Amino acid sequence: MNCFWCCNPEGISPKPALMYSVSKCILCGECAGKCEHHAINIEDGKLNISRSFCLSCEQQNCIDECYSGALRLSGYEISLPKLYGIIRRDRQYWGSEGGLTLTGGEPLLQLDFVKSLLQKCHEDYIHTAIETCGNIPWNNFQEVIPYLDWIFFDLKNSDSNLHLKATSADNKLILENAKRLSTEFPGRLIFRIPLIPGFNDSEENINSVISFLKDTGRKEINILPLHHLGREKYQMLQKSYTGGSHPVPVKESLETIRKMFNASGVDCYIGSETPF
């Protein structure tokens, strides 16, 4: 999906995105000279990047030539053995209730890798969890359910048209998957609402979510208040950030919503208050 408030826009693309920090750039032009696609130029004291070429570029010569560190990739490839070696190395620092949570972007788009990683963790008695938008084929969930202890599942808006407008996808598949997980997943399923004032904080939407939870039989919801901490990432991706037109939820509104859920028999946690 492509949610307008996303705080990790660099994770939307299936490939690592090119990040450009204006404050670090000294406009030396070395990156432009090494770009084999001629996708970088300097004009009027400004570095311009034709990002359509970046998606197909395998060389990233521009990054290698950037002496000031203004250009970097948002991610990197790692093998399963190397990643699992890091997990096992760090395990002693987690404490008795630590574990692994896969987030994103959508982690289950990398199904084969994620399944293998979760399976190894499960075999070594490492607690496992994922955070998912739910907008993926049901088979992807089926493949990893045996190796998961917890699932955090987003419910962004009950209105399918509003959901489509805000995220680039309607909520049909999401709600179908949520219902099936409620029945077939034996672990802890915690639904989440990224609370965006003016988009999904209305009494009508909250009541719709309450009705949906009652239908599923699940009784936990986690409210994640909107924040704007990812704003600078949009600048580094040379994208516009439209989430800034929505204010951060005030404490009184959050408490009102919490009381609505609690009154209906649903345990509601705000932010990081989810009891682990």
ABEGO torsion letter per residue (X at the ends): XBBAABABAAAABABBBBBBBAAABAGAGAAAAABAAGABBBBGGBBBBBAAAAAABAAGAAAAABAAGABBBABBBBBAAAAAAAAAAAAAAAEAABEBBBBOEBAAABAAAAAAAAAAAAAAGBBBBBBBAGBBBAAAAAAAAAABABBBBBBABABAAAAAAAAGBBAAAAAAAAAAAAAABABBBBBBBBBBBGAAABAAAAAAAAAAAAAAGBABBBBBBBBAAAAAAAAAAGBBBAAAABBBBBAAAAAAAAAAAAAAGBBBBBEAABBX
